[in-house]
Amino acid sequence: MVFTGTLSIGRAEAANLAAKLGLSVNASVMKKTSLVVVGDQDIRKPEWGEKSGKHRKAEELIAKGCDILIMSESDFFALIDAHSK
């Protein structure tokens, strides 16, 4: 998985949360990436040019048939919460 945008927590803390789900965190989006988590304030940016390069790359790969899920930071935290119960 990959984090992009401004997160409400530090990247190291976010990576630790991801590890609890069995996910490994990479610095860049590739064909083998399965999840991209976008900071909440950044996921609301509607215009193509305002998205991060990682966000745009994930969308490009999705358009080419790659199975990548893009989710907000809030949704990721909800997933973490549900998994820890």
Protein Blocks (a to p, Z undefined) as FASTA:
>chain_A
ZZedjdfbdfklmmmmmmmnopacdfbdcfklcbdcddfklmmpmbfklpcfklmmmmmm
mmnopacddddfklmmmmmmmmmZZ
